[in-house]
Amino acid sequence: MSIYADLILDHYQHPRNNTLLTPGVSKSVDVNNPLCGDKLHMEIIEKDGVMQEIGFTGEGCAISIASASMLSEYAKGKSKAELLDLNAQDVVGLLGIDLTPNRMKCALLGWEALIKLLNN
């Protein structure tokens, strides 16, 4: 197994920030991938345009959970502007593997949630 596959498996089995946040949540959103059934609920605490906390819960394949976990680690402490500058390739780059078109939606589900939160 490659180091990237090991990292994905670790984030899937032990997702970071896989929790509901305490009171003080700035925003929350639910997203899903109807093609495969992946579902995520994401919450953020934002203060002065900076991501203070981010949490998510959900169910899905290894790619969607690992991607949400990696993205949640990346997002903490970043400004709203920095996070809005992220693109799909940046997010897929966190995974470090090539994805088929069908798996791309799985990998980008957390990013979809984050963008919705930041734009609301």
C-alpha positions in Angstrom: 0.0 0.0 0.0 1.3 3.5 -0.8 1.9 6.1 1.8 -1.1 8.1 0.4 -3.4 5.1 0.7 -2.2 4.6 4.3 -2.9 8.3 5.0 -6.4 8.0 3.5 -7.1 4.9 5.5 -5.9 6.5 8.7 -8.2 9.6 8.2 -11.1 7.3 7.4 -10.6 5.1 10.5 -9.7 8.0 12.8 -11.2 11.1 11.2 -10.0 14.4 12.6 -12.6 17.0 13.8 -15.3 14.3 13.5 -17.6 15.9 16.1 -20.5 18.3 16.6 -19.2 21.6 17.9 -20.3 23.1 21.2 -22.7 26.0 21.4 -21.4 29.0 19.4 -21.6 27.4 16.0 -21.6 30.2 13.4 -23.1 28.1 10.6 -24.0 24.5 9.7 -24.9 22.7 6.5 -25.8 19.2 5.3 -24.6 17.9 1.9 -24.9 14.5 0.3 -23.8 12.6 -2.8 -26.9 10.9 -4.2 -24.8 8.8 -6.5 -23.2 6.7 -3.7 -25.1 7.8 -0.6 -22.3 9.7 1.2 -23.7 12.3 3.7 -21.9 15.0 5.7 -23.1 17.5 8.3 -20.5 20.3 8.8 -20.3 23.1 11.3 -18.0 26.0 11.7 -17.1 28.6 14.3 -15.8 31.6 12.4 -14.6 34.8 14.1 -13.4 37.9 12.4 -13.2 36.1 9.1 -11.0 33.3 10.4 -11.9 29.7 10.8 -11.7 29.0 14.6 -13.2 25.5 14.7 -14.7 23.1 12.2 -16.5 19.8 12.8 -18.3 17.3 10.7 -20.2 14.1 11.1 -21.5 11.8 8.5 -21.3 8.5 6.8 -19.7 7.5 3.5 -16.8 5.9 1.7 -13.2 6.1 2.7 -12.5 8.9 0.2 -15.3 11.2 1.3 -14.6 10.8 5.1 -10.8 11.1 4.6 -11.2 14.1 2.4 -13.5 15.9 4.9 -11.1 15.0 7.7 -8.0 16.3 5.8 -9.9 19.4 4.7 -11.0 20.1 8.3 -7.4 20.0 9.5 -6.3 22.3 6.7 -9.1 24.8 7.3 -8.4 25.6 10.9 -6.8 29.0 11.4 -7.3 30.0 7.7 -9.1 33.1 6.7 -12.3 33.0 4.8 -10.5 34.5 1.8 -7.9 31.8 1.8 -10.5 29.1 2.0 -12.6 30.6 -0.8 -9.5 30.5 -3.0 -9.3 26.7 -2.7 -10.3 24.9 -5.8 -11.2 21.3 -6.5 -7.6 20.4 -7.5 -6.3 21.8 -4.2 -8.7 19.6 -2.3 -7.9 16.5 -4.3 -4.3 17.3 -3.8 -4.7 16.8 -0.1 -5.5 13.1 -0.8 -2.4 12.6 -3.0 -4.0 10.1 -5.3 -5.5 10.0 -8.8 -9.3 9.6 -8.7 -11.8 8.3 -11.3 -14.6 10.7 -12.2 -17.0 8.8 -10.0 -14.8 9.2 -7.0 -14.3 12.9 -7.6 -17.7 13.8 -6.1 -16.8 11.7 -3.0 -13.5 13.6 -2.6 -15.2 17.0 -3.0 -18.2 16.6 -0.7 -16.5 18.2 2.3 -15.3 21.0 0.1 -18.8 21.5 -1.2 -20.0 21.8 2.4 -17.2 24.3 3.3 -17.9 26.5 0.4 -21.7 26.6 1.2 -20.8 27.5 4.8 -18.5 30.3 3.7 -20.8 31.7 1.1 -23.9 31.9 3.5 
